[in-house]
Every structure is written in structure tokens, then in C-alpha cells.
Amino acid sequence: MIKIEPNILERINTWLTPSFDAETQEFIKNSIAHNPQEIQESFYKDLEFGTGGMRGVMGVGTNRINKYTLGRATQGLSDYMLSYFPKETPKVAIAYDCRHNSKSLAKIVADVFSANGIEVFLFEDLRPTPELSFALKHLKCHCGIVLTASHNPPEYNGYKVYWQDGGQLVPPQDNDIVNKINATPYSNIKFKSNSSLIHYIGKDVDEVFINASIKSGSFNTPKAAKDNLTIVFTSLHGTSITLVPETLKKAGYKNVHIVKEQEVPNGDFPTVKSPNPEEPAALKMALELANKVNADIVIGTDPDCDRLGVAVRNLNGELELLNGNQTMIMMTDFLLKQWKADDKIKGKEFIASTIVSTPMMSVLGNAYNVECKIVLTGFKWIAKLIKDYNQLDFIGGGEESFGFMVGDFVRDKDAVTATLLACEIAAQAKAKDSSFFKELIELYIQHGYYRERLISITKKGIEGAQEIQQMMIDARENPLTQVNGSKVIKIEDYELSIVKNMITGKEEAIHVPKSNVLIYYTEDGSKVALRPSGTEPKIKFYISANSKLNNASEFNKTSTELEAKIDAIVKDMKLN
């Protein structure tokens, strides 16, 4: 018999009070008697705000997504907004994805806001996350919420908070709001709505968003080039089906084949093990359809339509799934070329990426004399750059985890506009007897061939969280001196805010917010980053190696060599 820890039992007992409904209390009592391990997991901590907001498994408990944890978050946020905007009636926009309970939870969140006198604009049905960022600014709201768990498994849901600029919460404001939420008793939640303050939005906002997306993602591609491009698209049972097909059609792309089996939104994601376009298996059906119709490009988006996976035909004519770094450098270089051709690069522009993404982004920036700003993982940090450097023009930017943002009309990764941009690149390349893949190889010839790989190790539950914590402690206390036989010459520790030159011993400060990330740089140009996920029970290892590429005929050989080098790093670090 598992004995429940006294401190956890105390947390459980709080939920056996009249502030919680009879069904919740009955479930807890039954779990204490029959499933103590699960109830401990559900109550041992509060859900935390990570890189993508608050995300977790749905169920009863403080460590679960439910009406009370979201109600408490919304009540705390309401109290904060009312004090932050004392002379205004605050307004909030709310969107939600295809997941189980998303619609009902979104309505509960709307009810709590309205009960506190806050005006609510609630989407009438599921919509992509980037449209929420857009709608927030378009409707001049003070705050925005989207109910989503991105690409997590079906049992998850989540709660992302956006502020007036359209970007997600960042320090110090996020800490102020989290403190306010943590100080909010569950008994203070106002669940009784004021329906007169809840307005439903839909097609009117869709139309404005689609037009803005086309304006930002279109680059004078001739009609003939668009007509000659064959596209396969899958929404992976998610929200993108509401906007992407219409956006492509309105932008002039006619040959779009949609994977019908994955077209209908479904929180069970029945045709895939994981609705994550980072994983090749998720695009299996799309690739099969693409081979049937001889498509040039395959695009799949995650459930809330902020990430996209892209597959194009390689040198052998076979469809190959690109990684997020490859898609990002292609999109960034294309944008930089357009800006340069239009004589818009004046020294007041920037691109952006993250500390665990490919170093090639900085190389591209240097090639165009455009600054590449590097920030912590998560698009909220890229959005913050736009706000902090509002005297500069943001061209575009992304991160290795299959996210990209074109310009600043949306302040989060945006798979709607990025899908259109990918088609523009492919159409223009094909029109000049090249291809998306050949253009990628040209970038490697010009700037060096950077190859990356992500290794994710899952550690679930209380013990898993402790294991991940210990792995990071060990990495700090006993740092690697070499990786695959190459000497470590620099270590960046974002938790301690220190970068140390391992040759000279000199230490310098890192001027970004603290984050539990450790990055090794080696003498041969390799890079290895360690980072616990902020939204999943995983620790992630990001590995980068690079080499010179002389010409396209050496591409396959150099690819094999770089993959072998990464394999050796994985083996050396015992990650397989």
C-alpha cells in the first residue's frame, strides 16, 4: 500500500471542501482508496508556467488541467488586469484548439473573466493559435488566452497567456501574474458569468487575418509558377483546416491536395501516434498522398497551427522531411533576399533565433549585414525583441522546433503564413528549374553545411522530474572536457548566467534571463545543448555539427559524414 506524503495529503484535503463540486470530491476520495500513486502525481505540485504557458494532463488535482486550475489562473489574471488597468474596462480575446474539453474550458475561462467585469471576445469555434495573437491586437484587447497543448499527446491541454503587444507573457510581468495566481484561493474563483460581456467572433476576424497573412507571406510569385506547384497539406486533425486551405486558395494556389483522413478536427488524433510534425511518422499519410499525385511539397501543421513540418523532393526525386533548422534557414534567406532586392536593408533590421537552434542563422545575418539576435527557447522571447527594439524592423525568425514568424503582424510562431511562404519559395524555385532542396544545398555551399539533431529523453512523474534535475546537476558539477574526442573550448550556463572560456578560464556574464540550459562548444565547431523541456516531462539534447560543402555533387557524401559525426557524439555522451 502506497502511503501518501503528509504535505501532499494536505493539498488534497483542500479540494475536499465546499469550494469544489461533489463529483470532484467523490473522485478524490475514490482515488485515495484505490489509486494513491495517481492521486499523488495529481497533487504533488501546482502546474507551472513553462516556455509555452501552462500545460499538463487533464484530470483532477493541482498538477492537472481542469476547471479549477484554469479558473484559479483566470481569477488571478483578472485581479491583476483590474489593478493594472484601473481606468479602463479590460478586454480579452479567447481562442481554443481541437482537444478534448478545449471548448468547454474556454467557456469557463470566459465566464470567469466576465464575472470579474472583463469584456470577452470568444471565438465561436476552434481557431489556430496565431490568429489569437492577431485578433488580440486587431480588437485592441489587453490580454489573450488560447486553450491548447500544441503537439502534446491527447490527454494534455493547456493555457497560454498573451499581452497587449500580441506576444506571450515575459518577465517581469509573468512573475507578477504567477505570484498573483499563486496567492489566489480556489474559494475566490468567480464562476458565474456575466453573459452581456461575452461576444462571439469568427468569420469577420478570419477574413482580416487571412488578408494580413497573404500580404506578409506573398512575394510576387507569377501565376504560372503557382499553377505549376503541386501541394499536399495535412492539418493532422487540428485547427489549421479552418484557415490554411482558404489562405492558399486566396493567395492563388490551386493544386492543393488535402489528406482527407486527417481533415476533420479530432482530439484523439486517431491516425497518428503523435500529432507532431517534427516526427516523420506524423506525415506518413501526407507523403503517401504526395507520391500518388506527384507533389512538389508536403506541409503538415500541429494541432494549434503554430508549427509546420515540410517535406520536399531531394536530389533523387524522393520526398524528404526537412528539420526545423533547414526550413528556418530557407525561409530566412528567402526573406533577406527579398528585402535586399527591394533595397529595404538600411542597417535597422534584424532576424532572430534561439540558443538551441542552428548557428547558421547568425551566419546568414552576417552575409546580409543584418543583425541576428539570439534569445532563449520560446517564441515569447522573439516577440519581446520586437517590443524592446521597436525602432528596428523585424524581418523574420524561427527556432529549431518547426516554428517560424514572418514580420510582426503576428507575435508568435505562425504556421498559416509560414505555409504560404514555403509554397512561395518552392514555386519560385521550380519556375527557374531549381527546387526547394537544391536551393537549400546552395545555401550550404555558400555558408557551410550545418547539420543538427535533437535527442529527447522522456522521464515521467515525480521520479522522472527528479532524474532530469539530477542530470542537469551532474552536467554542471562535472562538465564535459571533450565531446567525441574534440576539446570543449567554451561552456554557456544560462542558469548561472556565465559563459566560460575553457582554454583561458575567463568568465563573462550572459545578459539574458536565467534558464536551465547548458551549452558546450568544441574545438571542431560542434555544439551540444542540454535543456529540460518547459512543457513536457523530457530532457532535450540539441547537437550541431558542420562542415564545408564544395559543390552539390558532394552533398550526399558530406551528409553521411556529418550524420556519422553526430552518431559518434550521441554514442560518446551515452544518449542512445
C-alpha positions as CSV (number, residue, x, y, z in Angstrom):
1,M,0.0,0.0,0.0
2,I,1.4,3.4,-1.0
3,K,1.4,5.9,1.7
4,I,0.5,9.5,0.6
5,E,3.0,12.1,1.8
6,P,1.6,14.4,4.6
7,N,2.3,17.6,2.6
8,I,0.5,16.2,-0.5
9,L,-2.4,14.9,1.7
10,E,-2.8,18.5,3.0
11,R,-3.1,19.8,-0.6
12,I,-5.6,17.0,-1.4
13,N,-7.8,17.9,1.6
14,T,-8.1,21.5,0.4
15,W,-10.1,20.0,-2.6
16,L,-12.4,18.2,-0.2
17,T,-14.0,21.5,0.9
18,P,-17.3,23.1,-0.4
19,S,-15.4,25.2,-2.9
20,F,-15.2,22.1,-5.1
21,D,-18.1,20.2,-6.6
22,A,-19.3,16.8,-5.4
23,E,-18.1,15.0,-8.4
24,T,-14.5,16.2,-7.9
25,Q,-14.6,15.3,-4.2
26,E,-16.0,11.8,-4.9
27,F,-13.3,11.2,-7.5
28,I,-10.6,12.2,-5.0
29,K,-11.9,10.0,-2.2
30,N,-12.2,7.1,-4.6
31,S,-8.6,7.7,-5.8
32,I,-7.2,7.9,-2.3
33,A,-8.7,4.4,-1.6
34,H,-7.9,2.8,-4.9
35,N,-5.2,4.7,-6.8
36,P,-2.9,6.6,-4.3
37,Q,0.0,6.7,-6.7
38,E,-2.0,8.6,-9.3
39,I,-3.5,11.0,-6.8
40,Q,0.0,11.8,-5.5
41,E,1.0,12.6,-9.1
42,S,-2.0,14.8,-9.5
43,F,-1.4,16.9,-6.3
44,Y,2.3,16.9,-5.6
45,K,2.8,20.3,-7.2
46,D,1.0,23.1,-9.0
47,L,1.0,23.3,-12.7
48,E,3.8,25.7,-13.7
49,F,4.1,28.3,-16.5
50,G,6.8,27.0,-18.9
51,T,8.2,28.0,-22.3
52,G,4.7,27.7,-23.8
53,G,2.4,28.7,-20.9
54,M,0.7,26.2,-18.5
55,R,0.4,22.7,-20.0
56,G,-0.5,19.4,-18.4
57,V,-2.6,16.2,-18.3
58,M,-6.3,16.8,-17.9
59,G,-7.8,15.5,-14.7
60,V,-8.5,16.3,-11.1
61,G,-5.7,17.9,-9.0
62,T,-3.4,20.9,-8.7
63,N,-1.0,19.3,-11.2
64,R,-3.7,18.8,-13.8
65,I,-5.7,20.9,-16.3
66,N,-9.3,21.3,-15.0
67,K,-11.9,23.9,-14.4
68,Y,-10.4,24.8,-11.0
69,T,-6.7,25.2,-12.0
70,L,-7.8,27.2,-15.1
71,G,-10.4,29.0,-13.1
72,R,-7.8,30.0,-10.5
73,A,-5.3,31.1,-13.2
74,T,-8.1,33.2,-14.8
75,Q,-9.2,34.7,-11.4
76,G,-5.6,35.7,-10.6
77,L,-5.2,37.1,-14.0
78,S,-8.5,39.0,-13.8
79,D,-7.4,40.6,-10.4
80,Y,-4.1,41.6,-11.9
81,M,-5.7,43.1,-15.0
82,L,-8.2,45.1,-13.0
83,S,-5.4,46.6,-10.9
84,Y,-3.1,47.1,-13.9
85,F,-5.7,48.9,-16.0
86,P,-7.6,50.8,-13.2
87,K,-9.2,53.4,-15.5
88,E,-10.3,51.0,-18.3
89,T,-12.6,48.1,-18.8
90,P,-10.1,45.4,-19.7
91,K,-10.8,43.3,-22.8
92,V,-9.6,39.8,-23.5
93,A,-9.7,37.6,-26.6
94,I,-10.0,33.8,-26.2
95,A,-9.3,31.0,-28.7
96,Y,-9.1,27.2,-28.4
97,D,-8.0,24.2,-30.3
98,C,-9.4,20.8,-31.2
99,R,-8.5,19.0,-28.0
100,H,-11.0,17.3,-25.7
101,N,-12.6,19.8,-23.3
102,S,-11.0,22.8,-25.1
103,K,-14.3,24.4,-26.0
104,S,-15.9,23.9,-22.6
105,L,-12.8,25.0,-20.7
106,A,-12.6,28.1,-23.0
107,K,-16.2,28.9,-22.0
108,I,-15.3,28.5,-18.3
109,V,-12.4,30.9,-18.7
110,A,-14.7,33.4,-20.5
111,D,-17.2,33.1,-17.7
112,V,-14.6,33.9,-15.0
113,F,-13.3,36.9,-16.9
114,S,-16.9,38.2,-17.5
115,A,-17.8,37.6,-13.8
116,N,-15.0,40.0,-12.9
117,G,-16.3,42.7,-15.2
118,I,-13.8,42.0,-18.1
119,E,-15.1,42.2,-21.7
120,V,-14.5,38.9,-23.6
121,F,-14.2,38.2,-27.3
122,L,-14.5,34.4,-27.6
123,F,-14.0,32.6,-30.9
124,E,-17.2,30.8,-31.9
125,D,-15.2,27.6,-32.8
126,L,-11.7,26.3,-32.8
127,R,-9.0,28.5,-34.4
128,P,-5.2,28.5,-34.9
129,T,-3.1,30.0,-32.2
130,P,-1.5,32.7,-34.4
131,E,-5.0,34.0,-35.1
132,L,-5.4,34.6,-31.4
133,S,-2.3,36.7,-31.3
134,F,-3.5,38.7,-34.4
135,A,-7.1,39.1,-33.0
136,L,-5.9,40.4,-29.7
137,K,-4.2,43.4,-31.4
138,H,-6.9,43.7,-34.1
139,L,-9.6,44.1,-31.4
140,K,-7.4,46.2,-29.2
141,C,-7.6,43.8,-26.3
142,H,-5.4,44.0,-23.2
143,C,-4.9,40.2,-23.0
144,G,-5.4,37.0,-24.9
145,I,-5.8,33.3,-23.9
146,V,-5.6,30.2,-26.0
147,L,-6.6,26.8,-24.8
148,T,-4.1,24.4,-26.4
149,A,-1.4,21.8,-25.6
150,S,0.2,22.3,-29.0
151,H,1.6,18.9,-30.2
152,N,1.4,17.1,-26.9
153,P,-0.5,13.7,-26.6
154,P,-4.3,13.6,-26.5
155,E,-4.5,13.6,-22.7
156,Y,-3.0,17.0,-22.5
157,N,-4.4,20.5,-22.6
158,G,-3.0,23.9,-21.8
159,Y,-3.4,27.7,-21.2
160,K,-1.3,30.3,-22.9
161,V,-1.4,33.9,-21.9
162,Y,-0.7,36.8,-24.3
163,W,-0.4,40.5,-23.5
164,Q,-1.3,43.8,-25.3
165,D,1.5,43.5,-27.9
166,G,0.2,40.1,-29.1
167,G,3.2,38.2,-27.6
168,Q,3.2,35.7,-24.7
169,L,3.9,36.8,-21.2
170,V,7.6,37.5,-20.4
171,P,9.5,38.7,-17.3
172,P,9.0,40.6,-15.1
173,Q,5.3,40.7,-15.8
174,D,4.9,36.9,-16.0
175,N,6.3,36.5,-12.5
176,D,3.9,39.2,-11.1
177,I,0.9,37.4,-12.7
178,V,2.1,34.0,-11.5
179,N,2.5,35.3,-7.9
180,K,-1.0,36.8,-8.1
181,I,-2.4,33.5,-9.3
182,N,-0.5,31.5,-6.6
183,A,-1.9,33.9,-3.9
184,T,-5.5,33.3,-5.1
185,P,-7.5,30.8,-3.0
186,Y,-9.7,28.5,-5.0
187,S,-12.7,29.8,-3.0
188,N,-12.2,33.2,-4.6
189,I,-12.9,32.0,-8.2
190,K,-16.0,33.7,-9.7
191,F,-17.5,31.1,-12.0
192,K,-20.9,32.8,-12.5
193,S,-20.7,34.6,-15.9
194,N,-22.0,38.0,-17.0
195,S,-23.2,36.9,-20.5
196,S,-23.6,40.6,-21.6
197,L,-19.8,40.9,-21.6
198,I,-19.1,37.9,-23.8
199,H,-19.0,38.5,-27.5
200,Y,-18.6,35.7,-30.1
201,I,-16.2,36.3,-33.0
202,G,-15.4,34.3,-36.2
203,K,-15.5,34.8,-39.9
204,D,-15.1,38.6,-39.7
205,V,-11.7,38.2,-37.9
206,D,-10.8,35.3,-40.1
207,E,-11.0,37.4,-43.3
208,V,-8.8,40.2,-41.9
209,F,-6.3,37.7,-40.7
210,I,-6.1,35.8,-44.0
211,N,-5.6,39.1,-45.9
212,A,-2.8,40.1,-43.5
213,S,-1.2,36.7,-43.8
214,I,-1.2,36.9,-47.6
215,K,0.2,40.4,-47.5
216,S,3.1,39.2,-45.3
217,G,3.7,35.8,-46.9
218,S,3.4,36.6,-50.7
219,F,6.3,37.8,-52.8
220,N,5.2,38.4,-56.4
221,T,5.2,34.8,-57.5
222,P,3.9,34.6,-61.1
223,K,0.5,32.9,-61.6
224,A,2.1,30.3,-63.8
225,A,4.6,29.3,-61.1
226,K,1.7,28.9,-58.6
227,D,-0.3,26.9,-61.1
228,N,2.7,24.6,-61.7
229,L,3.2,23.8,-58.0
230,T,1.5,20.7,-56.6
231,I,1.0,20.8,-52.8
232,V,-0.1,18.2,-50.3
233,F,-1.4,19.6,-47.0
234,T,-2.5,17.9,-43.7
235,S,-3.9,19.6,-40.7
236,L,-3.2,16.4,-38.6
237,H,-6.8,16.6,-37.2
238,G,-6.1,20.2,-35.9
239,T,-7.2,23.8,-36.3
240,S,-5.3,24.7,-39.4
241,I,-8.1,23.3,-41.6
242,T,-10.1,26.4,-40.7
243,L,-7.6,28.8,-42.3
244,V,-4.7,27.3,-44.3
245,P,-6.7,25.9,-47.3
246,E,-8.5,29.2,-47.7
247,T,-5.3,31.2,-47.4
248,L,-3.6,29.2,-50.1
249,K,-6.6,29.4,-52.4
250,K,-6.9,33.2,-51.9
251,A,-3.2,33.5,-52.5
252,G,-3.6,31.8,-55.9
253,Y,-2.5,28.2,-55.2
254,K,-5.0,25.9,-56.9
255,N,-3.3,22.5,-56.8
256,V,-3.7,21.8,-53.1
257,H,-4.4,18.2,-52.1
258,I,-5.7,17.8,-48.5
259,V,-5.3,14.5,-46.6
260,K,-9.0,13.7,-46.1
261,E,-8.4,11.1,-43.4
262,Q,-6.8,13.9,-41.2
263,E,-9.0,16.8,-42.3
264,V,-11.7,16.6,-39.5
265,P,-10.6,18.1,-36.2
266,N,-10.3,15.3,-33.6
267,G,-8.7,15.5,-30.1
268,D,-7.9,11.8,-30.3
269,F,-5.6,12.3,-33.3
270,P,-6.7,8.8,-34.5
271,T,-4.4,8.4,-37.5
272,V,-1.1,9.3,-35.8
273,K,0.8,8.2,-32.7
274,S,1.7,11.9,-32.1
275,P,0.3,14.9,-33.9
276,N,3.8,16.5,-34.0
277,P,5.1,17.4,-37.5
278,E,8.6,17.1,-36.0
279,E,8.2,13.4,-36.1
280,P,8.3,11.8,-39.6
281,A,5.6,9.3,-38.7
282,A,3.1,12.1,-38.4
283,L,3.4,12.9,-42.1
284,K,3.3,9.3,-43.3
285,M,-0.2,9.7,-44.9
286,A,0.6,13.0,-46.4
287,L,3.8,11.6,-48.0
288,E,1.8,8.6,-49.4
289,L,-0.7,11.0,-51.0
290,A,2.1,13.2,-52.3
291,N,3.7,10.2,-54.1
292,K,0.3,9.4,-55.7
293,V,-0.2,13.0,-57.0
294,N,3.5,13.6,-57.7
295,A,3.5,16.6,-55.3
296,D,6.4,19.0,-55.1
297,I,5.9,19.9,-51.4
298,V,4.2,18.4,-48.4
299,I,3.2,20.6,-45.4
300,G,1.7,19.4,-42.1
301,T,0.8,21.5,-39.1
302,D,0.4,20.7,-35.4
303,P,-3.0,20.8,-33.7
304,D,-2.9,24.6,-32.9
305,C,-1.2,25.5,-36.2
306,D,1.8,27.3,-34.9
307,R,4.4,24.7,-36.1
308,L,4.8,23.2,-39.5
309,G,6.7,20.2,-41.0
310,V,7.9,20.5,-44.6
311,A,8.9,17.7,-47.0
312,V,10.3,18.3,-50.4
313,R,11.9,16.3,-53.2
314,N,15.6,15.6,-52.7
315,L,18.3,15.2,-55.4
316,N,17.0,11.7,-56.1
317,G,13.4,12.9,-56.5
318,E,12.3,11.3,-53.3
319,L,10.3,13.2,-50.7
320,E,12.4,14.1,-47.7
321,L,11.3,15.7,-44.4
322,L,13.3,18.7,-43.6
323,N,14.1,19.6,-40.0
324,G,13.1,22.8,-38.3
325,N,16.5,24.4,-38.8
326,Q,16.5,23.7,-42.5
327,T,13.1,25.2,-43.0
328,M,14.1,28.2,-40.9
329,I,17.2,29.0,-42.8
330,M,15.5,28.6,-46.2
331,M,12.7,31.0,-45.1
332,T,15.1,33.5,-43.5
333,D,17.4,33.6,-46.5
334,F,14.4,34.0,-48.9
335,L,13.1,36.9,-46.8
336,L,16.6,38.5,-46.7
337,K,16.9,38.2,-50.5
338,Q,13.5,39.9,-51.0
339,W,14.4,42.7,-48.6
340,K,17.8,43.2,-50.3
341,A,16.2,43.1,-53.8
342,D,13.7,45.8,-52.7
343,D,16.5,47.9,-51.3
344,K,14.9,47.7,-47.8
345,I,18.1,46.7,-45.8
346,K,19.2,50.0,-44.3
347,G,21.0,48.8,-41.1
348,K,17.9,49.0,-39.0
349,E,16.6,45.4,-39.5
350,F,17.1,42.2,-37.6
351,I,16.3,38.5,-37.8
352,A,16.1,36.3,-34.7
353,S,16.5,32.7,-33.5
354,T,17.1,30.8,-30.2
355,I,20.1,29.5,-28.3
356,V,19.4,25.8,-29.2
357,S,18.8,26.4,-32.9
358,T,21.3,26.2,-35.7
359,P,24.3,28.6,-35.6
360,M,23.7,29.1,-39.3
361,M,21.1,31.8,-38.6
362,S,23.9,34.1,-37.4
363,V,26.0,33.2,-40.4
364,L,23.1,34.2,-42.7
365,G,22.6,37.5,-40.9
366,N,26.3,38.4,-41.3
367,A,26.1,37.6,-45.0
368,Y,23.4,40.3,-45.5
369,N,24.8,42.7,-42.9
370,V,21.6,42.2,-40.8
371,E,21.9,41.5,-37.1
372,C,20.7,38.1,-35.8
373,K,19.5,38.4,-32.3
374,I,19.7,35.1,-30.3
375,V,17.3,34.6,-27.4
376,L,16.1,31.8,-25.1
377,T,13.9,29.0,-26.3
378,G,10.4,30.0,-27.0
379,F,8.7,32.5,-29.4
380,K,7.8,34.8,-26.5
381,W,11.4,35.9,-26.4
382,I,11.4,36.7,-30.1
383,A,8.2,38.7,-29.7
384,K,9.8,40.5,-26.8
385,L,12.7,41.6,-29.1
386,I,10.2,43.2,-31.4
387,K,8.7,45.2,-28.5
388,D,12.1,46.0,-27.0
389,Y,13.6,47.1,-30.3
390,N,10.6,48.9,-31.8
391,Q,12.9,51.3,-33.6
392,L,14.1,48.3,-35.7
393,D,12.3,46.3,-38.4
394,F,11.8,42.6,-37.8
395,I,12.3,40.6,-41.0
396,G,11.5,37.1,-39.7
397,G,12.8,34.4,-37.4
398,G,12.4,31.0,-36.0
399,E,13.5,28.1,-33.9
400,E,14.6,24.5,-34.4
401,S,11.2,23.2,-33.2
402,F,9.5,23.8,-36.5
403,G,8.3,27.3,-35.8
404,F,8.6,30.5,-37.9
405,M,7.3,34.0,-37.8
406,V,7.2,36.3,-40.9
407,G,7.3,40.0,-39.9
408,D,5.5,41.3,-36.8
409,F,1.8,41.3,-37.7
410,V,1.6,38.2,-35.5
411,R,3.7,38.0,-32.4
412,D,4.0,34.2,-32.2
413,K,5.1,31.4,-34.4
414,D,2.6,31.2,-37.3
415,A,2.2,28.1,-39.5
416,V,-0.5,29.8,-41.6
417,T,1.8,32.4,-43.0
418,A,4.8,30.1,-42.9
419,T,2.9,27.6,-45.0
420,L,2.2,30.2,-47.6
421,L,5.9,31.3,-47.5
422,A,7.1,27.7,-48.0
423,C,4.9,27.5,-51.1
424,E,6.2,30.8,-52.5
425,I,9.8,29.5,-52.1
426,A,9.0,26.2,-53.8
427,A,7.0,27.8,-56.6
428,Q,9.7,30.3,-57.4
429,A,12.5,27.7,-57.2
430,K,10.6,25.3,-59.6
431,A,9.9,28.2,-62.0
432,K,13.7,28.6,-62.5
433,D,14.3,24.9,-63.0
434,S,15.6,24.5,-59.4
435,S,13.8,23.2,-56.3
436,F,13.4,23.9,-52.6
437,F,16.0,21.2,-51.9
438,K,18.5,22.5,-54.4
439,E,18.2,26.0,-53.1
440,L,18.9,24.6,-49.6
441,I,22.1,23.0,-50.9
442,E,23.2,26.3,-52.5
443,L,22.9,27.9,-49.0
444,Y,25.2,25.2,-47.6
445,I,27.7,25.7,-50.4
446,Q,27.7,29.5,-49.7
447,H,27.7,29.4,-45.9
448,G,28.8,26.0,-44.7
449,Y,26.8,22.8,-44.1
450,Y,25.3,22.8,-40.7
451,R,23.6,19.6,-39.6
452,E,21.6,19.2,-36.4
453,R,19.8,16.5,-34.4
454,L,17.5,16.6,-31.4
455,I,17.6,13.8,-28.9
456,S,14.6,13.8,-26.4
457,I,14.6,11.6,-23.3
458,T,11.3,11.2,-21.6
459,K,11.2,10.9,-17.7
460,K,7.6,10.9,-16.4
461,G,6.2,11.6,-13.0
462,I,7.8,12.7,-9.7
463,E,10.8,10.3,-10.1
464,G,11.3,11.4,-13.7
465,A,11.4,15.1,-12.7
466,Q,14.0,14.3,-10.1
467,E,16.1,12.3,-12.6
468,I,16.1,15.2,-15.1
469,Q,17.0,17.6,-12.3
470,Q,19.9,15.4,-11.3
471,M,21.1,15.0,-14.9
472,M,21.5,18.8,-15.1
473,I,23.2,19.0,-11.7
474,D,25.7,16.3,-12.8
475,A,26.4,18.2,-16.0
476,R,27.1,21.4,-14.1
477,E,29.2,19.8,-11.4
478,N,31.1,17.5,-13.7
479,P,31.2,19.4,-17.1
480,L,32.5,17.6,-20.1
481,T,36.1,18.4,-21.1
482,Q,35.7,16.8,-24.5
483,V,32.9,15.6,-26.9
484,N,33.7,12.8,-29.3
485,G,37.5,13.5,-28.9
486,S,37.2,17.2,-29.5
487,K,38.2,19.5,-26.7
488,V,35.4,21.7,-25.1
489,I,36.5,25.3,-25.6
490,K,33.5,27.1,-24.2
491,I,30.6,26.4,-21.9
492,E,27.5,28.6,-21.6
493,D,25.5,28.2,-18.4
494,Y,22.2,30.1,-18.6
495,E,21.2,29.1,-15.1
496,L,24.3,30.7,-13.7
497,S,24.3,33.4,-16.4
498,I,28.0,32.7,-17.1
499,V,30.0,31.8,-20.3
500,K,33.4,30.3,-19.5
501,N,36.3,30.1,-21.9
502,M,37.7,26.6,-21.1
503,I,41.1,27.5,-22.6
504,T,41.8,30.7,-20.7
505,G,39.5,30.2,-17.8
506,K,38.0,33.6,-18.4
507,E,34.3,34.1,-17.4
508,E,31.8,36.6,-18.8
509,A,28.2,37.4,-17.9
510,I,25.3,36.3,-20.1
511,H,22.8,39.1,-20.3
512,V,19.6,37.2,-20.8
513,P,17.0,35.9,-18.2
514,K,18.1,32.8,-16.3
515,S,17.1,29.5,-17.9
516,N,18.1,25.9,-17.1
517,V,20.2,25.4,-20.2
518,L,23.9,24.3,-20.6
519,I,25.7,24.5,-23.9
520,Y,29.1,23.0,-24.9
521,Y,31.1,24.3,-27.8
522,T,34.0,22.2,-29.1
523,E,37.3,22.8,-30.9
524,D,36.0,21.2,-34.1
525,G,32.9,23.5,-34.3
526,S,30.4,21.1,-32.8
527,K,27.8,22.3,-30.3
528,V,25.7,20.4,-27.8
529,A,22.9,22.0,-25.7
530,L,21.1,20.4,-22.7
531,R,17.7,21.7,-21.8
532,P,14.8,20.2,-19.7
533,S,11.5,20.9,-21.5
534,G,9.3,23.5,-20.0
535,T,6.1,21.8,-21.2
536,E,6.8,18.1,-21.3
537,P,8.5,15.5,-19.0
538,K,11.6,15.5,-21.2
539,I,15.2,16.5,-21.2
540,K,16.4,17.5,-24.6
541,F,19.9,17.4,-26.2
542,Y,20.5,19.6,-29.3
543,I,23.5,18.5,-31.3
544,S,25.0,20.6,-34.2
545,A,28.0,19.7,-36.4
546,N,29.2,21.5,-39.5
547,S,31.5,21.1,-42.5
548,K,32.5,22.9,-45.7
549,L,30.5,21.9,-48.8
550,N,32.3,22.5,-52.0
551,N,29.6,21.6,-54.5
552,A,26.2,19.9,-54.9
553,S,27.8,16.6,-56.1
554,E,29.5,16.2,-52.6
555,F,26.2,16.8,-50.7
556,N,25.3,13.2,-50.1
557,K,28.8,12.2,-49.1
558,T,29.1,15.2,-46.7
559,S,25.7,14.5,-45.3
560,T,26.8,10.9,-44.4
561,E,30.0,12.2,-42.8
562,L,28.1,14.8,-40.7
563,E,25.5,12.2,-39.6
564,A,28.2,9.8,-38.7
565,K,29.8,12.6,-36.6
566,I,26.6,13.2,-34.8
567,D,26.1,9.5,-34.2
568,A,29.6,9.4,-32.6
569,I,28.6,12.4,-30.4
570,V,25.4,10.6,-29.3
571,K,27.4,7.4,-28.5
572,D,30.1,9.3,-26.7
573,M,27.6,11.0,-24.5
574,K,25.7,7.8,-24.0
575,L,22.4,9.2,-25.3
576,N,21.4,6.1,-27.3
